[in-house]
Amino acid sequence: MLNIAILGRPNVGKSTLFNRLTGSKQALVANTPGLTRDRKFGQAEIGETLFQIIDTAGLERAENQSMEELMMMQTNLAMESANIILMMVDAHDGLTPDDQHFSSLVRKMNIPTILVANKGESERKIVGNVDDFYRLGFGEPVIISAEHGIGMYDLEEAIEKTIEEHGIATEMEEDEPMLGEFMQIALVGRPNVGKSTLFNKILGENRSIESDVAGTTRDSVYVDFEHQGAHIKLVDTAGLRKKSKRNKDYPEKLSVDDTYKSMRYANIVVMVVDATQAFDKVDLSIADHILSEGRGMVIAVNKWDLVKDKKLVMENIQTKIEYSLSQARTVPVVTLSAIKGKNVEKILQTALEVFEEWNMRVNTGKLNRWLEAATSKHIPPLSRGKRIKLRYITQTKSRPPTFVLFTSSNINDLPESYVRYLTNSLAEHFKFVGVPLRLLLRKTENPYEKKKK
């Protein structure tokens, strides 16, 4: 597939253009420089040409072993895979030394490059700046405003002209099939538990920046791939901390909101925890949110190779889940070492199994035979001196499995503890694993009530 990478110094509007071309809000956008750190991929279309657009971190002068160097490595990978580069500058600011420095790096790549001058919505304010951009050696700049959608037709025309002049192939290769419906798996957890390491290990490539610095990942990174015939969209997310420990700055709020959005749209959420740290309230809060959203769930206990008393750690996790998060009792727990690649394959396999459970439907006849056995084992309680009557049960939907239990009594008469017993019994009997069940109560009307009236 045709790859087009957007490059430029920080805060020139690369992510805004990425969102404009993909018709999405996938990339975080703010006035804060350096918000984007990893490569972000999206699909866009010009005429009948489908291409992959790559958003990158802002080009910055980087020192060895710094975060900027890790970001530049991701940007270099984007350049190496690109057929066309959109070199972006700020038409309002005019030409800067950084624009000149990084343009020289792009020229050395010898890749067809289109100079894009963003923030050009006011011709009066940029009239003296445009001529200076010719000094970068990329020819006439395309003036756009990514925020307001101005100049998009000119940009599309420039891309089509570049494809034609350089004879760039736009057809997909035979071994590059378009994938159908995706199963979306999001990796979530506290900062620095190894989400990005696991993400890269699953993909077998360096797609997300790995660092010991907490909060390295700022916006969610999405990658599509195929595994054992399953079409998967894997999502790496920013770490979630206690509200009291979160920075008051706008970027962290954006990152947190983006992570919660990724959980909301995922089918399966893999909650990554650090085996060397206590399973605490933050982990429980994240797990509760996942299940409340109705997502399938897997707990990945990372850094297992560093644990000495493995039995004690596992007992601690299981106890916390059992007493603090009853609806997570069936959630599978997988131990692994992402950095060593141990049990990484098992994470994917377990997620696929949970996905099947998440989509499962149970025959109404089987459900009512279960209900009869469950209510015989533990008879429903009394309400106002009368036994509560549970009539029948049926499944109304999957994703997550949702059931409606009909009763002739007032639905508020059935204690929460008995509803919880039925839910747990239902999960155990039909072997639902890692899936939150919804059990709704409905009162059936008495067919003779109207006749009496």
N, C-alpha and C positions, 0 to 999 in steps of 0.2 A: 504494500500500500504506500501511496505517496505520503512522505513525512515532511511537515513544515514546522520549523522551530522558531519561537519568538524569543529574541535576545535583546538585551539592553541593560543599562545601569538601573539601579533601584528606583522605583516609584515613577517610571515613565508611562505606566499604564498597560503593562504586558498582560496582567491577569484580567483587566477589564476587556481587552481585545479578545483574549481567549474565551471569556464568557460570551462576548458578542458573537464570535464566529461559531461557537458550539450551541448557541441558543440556550445556555444553562447558567446556573449560578454556582458551578462546581468549584471555581477558584475563589478564595477569600480575597476581598478587595477592601483596602483602607489606605489612608494617607500616610501610614507608617511604613518607612522603607524596610525592605528585608523580610516582609511577611511571608513570601513564598520561599521555600528552601529546597523542596524536592521537585523533580520533574512531574508534571501533571499532563496526562494525555486525554484528548477528547476527539470526537468525530465531527467533521464539518463538511460542507458540500458547496461546490461552485458549479452551477449548471448541472451536468451529469457526472462531474468529477467528485468522487468521494475521497477525502484525505484525512490524515491524522494530524491534528495540531498539538504542539507540545509547548506548554508553559514552563518557563524556567525561572530560577532564582536570579536576582539582579546581579549583573557582572560587577564584581568588586575586587580591588587589589587584595590578595590573600597572603597571609603568612603561614608558614608550615605548621601543621597540626591544629590550625584554627578552624572555627566553624565556617568561616568564609572559604577556606580551602576545600572543605567537604562540599559546600554548596557549588563551588567552581567545578569540582569533579563531576557532579550531577549535570551541570550545564555543558561541560565538555562532552559527556556521553550523549546529550541531546544534539549537539552540533554534529558529532560523528555519525549519528543515525539519520540526519536530515538530508533531504533532497533540495530543499529551499530554506533559506534563512530570512526571516523578517527582522532586520536590524532596526530597533525602535529608539527614537530620540524624542525629546520633549520640545515641541515647536514653541511653546511659551517661554521656556528657559533659554532656548538657543543652544548653540554648540558649546560643549564643555570639554575640559581636558580629558575627563573619563570617557566621553564619547569617542574622542580621537584615539585614546589608548586601546580601548576594547575593539574599536573598528579595525585597528591594525591586526589584532588577534583573529578576527573573523576573516579578514582578507587572506591570511595565511592558510585558512582551511580550503580555499579554492572551491567554495560551494556557491552556486547562484544566490545572490543576495538582493533583497528589495529593501530600500531605505524607507522607513515609515515614520513620519513626523506626526506624533499624536498631540492631542490637546490644541488642535487647530481650529476650534469653533469660532474664534474671533480673528478674522483676517487682519484687522487693524493692529492687534497686539503682536502679530508674528511677522509682519511684513519685512522687518529688517533682519530676521533670523534665518529665513529659508535659504537665502543665497549662501550663507556660511556652511550649510550642510553638504554642499557640493564638494567641499574640501575632504570629506570622508572617503571619496572615491567610489561611491555606489551609484552615481548618476543622480537623476532628478528624484527628489523625495516625493512620496505619496502623502499628501496632507489629509489627515483624518481626525475625527474625534470619536474614539471608541466608546466613550460614555454616552454620547448623544447619537451615535450611529451615522455620523457625517462622513462621507468619503468612502463608504464600504464598497460601493460600485467601482470606484477607481482602484481600490485595493484588489478586488476580485479580477479586474481587467489586467492589472499588473502581474498577478499570479498566473493567469492564463497565458499571457504573453511570454513569461519566463519559462513555463512548461513547454511551449511551442518552440521557442528559440533554442533551448538546450536539449530538446528531444527527450524530456524526462518521461519515463514510463508511469502511467497512472493506473494501469490495470493491476488487479490483485494477482499474486502468484498462486499457482495451483495448490501449494502446500499452506496457503493462508486463507482458510475458509472463513466466511462470515458466520459468527456464532449466533445461535438462536436465543431463546429465553435463558436468562442467567439466574443462577442461584447466587445470591449475594451474601458473602461472609465478611463480617466486620471484626477486626481485632481491636479490643478495647482494654483499658486497665489504667492503673496509676502510672505516673511518669517513671521511666527508666526500669520497667519490668522486663523489657526485651521484646516489645511488640514489633519494632522495625527489624530487629534481627530475625525474628520468626517470619516476618513478611518476606524478607529477602531470601531466607532459606527455602521457603515454600516455592518461590518463583525461580530459585536457582540463579539469581542475578542481583546486582547491587542497585535496587530500584528506590530504596528509601535510605536516607542518611542515618547511619548508626553512630551513636556517640554516648559517652558516659554522662554527658550533660543532660540533666532533666529538662524536659520541654523542648527537645530538639525538633520533633515533629510538630508543626503548627497547624497545617490544614490536611484534611484527609486525602490520601493518595489511593487512586483506584486503578486496578490492573485486571484486564480480562485474560483468562487462559482456560485451557481445557484439561480436565483430569479424569481419566477412566470414563470417558464419554460424557462427563458432566461439564456443562458450560458454567464457569465460575467467575464472578466479579469479586476480587479480594480487595479489602479496604484496610489500609493502615490509618490509625487515627491519633490525634493528640492525647496525651495523658490527662487523666482527671484527678484533681487534688481536692482536699477539703476546701470548702468555700472560704474559710478563715485564712487559708494559706495562699489563695489565689491572688495574683497581682491585680491591682486595680486598673491596669492599663487595658486599653481597648483590644489589642491583639489577642490577649489570653481569653477575653470574653468571646471573641470571634471563634477561636479554636475550640473552646468548650461547646459553644452552640453547634459548631460543625460536627463535633464528635457525637452529640446527642442526635443530630439529624441523621448521621450515618447509622446509628443504632435503630432509629425509627424506620429507615428504609431497608435495613438488612433482613434477610430471612433467618440466618443463623448468626449469633454473636459468640465469638470465642473470647471469654474474659481471661486475660493473661495476668497471673499473679506471680510474685517473686517468692520462691520457696525459702529464701533466706530471711524474709521479713514476715512478721506476724500477719495473719489473715484478719484485717481490722474492719472498722466501721465503714471506711471508704469502699473497700471491696464489697461488703454487704450491701451498701447503698447502690453501687453500680449493678450488682446482681439483681437487686430488687427492681431497679428501673428496667433492666432488660426483660424480665419476666412480666412486669406490668405492661410493657409495650406489646406483649404477646409474641416475643421472638423465641425461636429455639436457642438453646444455650449449651455451651461446652466450657468447662473450666480447664484452662491450661496452666499447670503449675511448672513454671520455668525455673531454670538454674538448679534443677534437681541434682545435678552432679556435684554441687557444692554443699549439699545437706549431709550431715553426719548421722543424726538420728532420724531416719526417714519415717519410721513408724510413728514417732511422736508428732512430727509435722503433719502427717496425713490425718492422724486422729484429731488434731487441733482443727484442721479444715473441716472435717466431717462433722465434728461437734458444733462448730459455729454455724454451719449450714442447717443442721438438724434443729437447733434450738432458736436460731434467730431468723431463719428463712425457710419455713416449712415447705413452701411450694417449690423449693429448689432441691428437695431430697432426691429426686430422680435424675438430677443433672449429672452427666458423666464427668469424671475428673481424670485428666490425662497428665501424667508427669513427663517432663521432657527437658532436654538441654538444647535450646535453639542454636547457640553458638557452635555446638558440636554436631548438630543435625540429628540428634538422637530423639526418636519418637515423633519427628516432625510429620512423617507420613501418616502416623496414627491420628494426628489432629484432623487432617483432611478426611480420613476415613470415618472418624467419629462424627464429624460435621455432616457428612453425607447421610449417615444413618439417622441422625437427629432430623435432618431435612425430610426424610421419608416419613418419620413419625409425625412431623409437623403438618404434613399433607394427608395424613391417614383419615379414612372415614370408617365408621363402625356400623354394621347392619343394625337396624332398629330392633329386630327380633333378639339379637344377641344382647343388646343393651338392656332390654326389658327382662331377659332371663337373669342378667347380672343384678338388676335392681331388685328382683324378687329375692335372690340369695342374700344380697347385702342388707336388705331390710329385715330379713328373717334372722340374720346373725345379730344385728343390732336394731331392735324395733324402734321406730320413730317415737319421739317423746309425746307426752300429753300437752294439750293446749286448751285451757278453760275446761278441764275435766274430760276432754275428748281426745282420742288418739288422732294424730295428724295422719291424713291419708295421702300417700304418694301414688298417683294414678299411673303415669307412664313417662318414659324418657325417649328423646330422639336427638340425633345430631343434626344441627342446622347448618354448620359450615366447618371448614378446616382452616388451617393457617391463621391462628392456632385452632385446634379442635375445640368446637363450641357445642355445648349440649343444653337442651331445655328440658327441665323436669317439671311436669304438671302435677299440681296438687289441688284438692278440693277445698283445702283450708286457706286461710290468709297466709300469703308468702312470708310475712314478717313473723309468723308464729314459729317457723322452723329455726331453731338456734344455729348460730354461726358454727358452733362446734360440730353439729351434726352434718351441716353442709360440707365442712372440712373433711369429716370422716368419709362421706360419700365421694368427694373429689379424690382423696388419697386411695380409696378402694378402687375407684374407676381407673386411675392411673396404674395401680398395681395389677389389676385383673387383665387389662388389655395391653400391659407392658409398654406404656408410654414412657419414653426415656428422653430427658432433657427438654421436655415440652410443657409449657404452662397450659392447663386446661381451664376452660371457662364453663362453669355450671350455673345456668340461669334458672330462676324459678318463675313459673307462671301459674296463675290460678285458673282452673277450668270452671266454666259456667255450669250451673245446675240446670239441665234442660227442662226440669219441672217447675223452676222458679217463676218463669213467665206465665205458665198455665195457671198457677195459683192466683196470680194477679188478675 
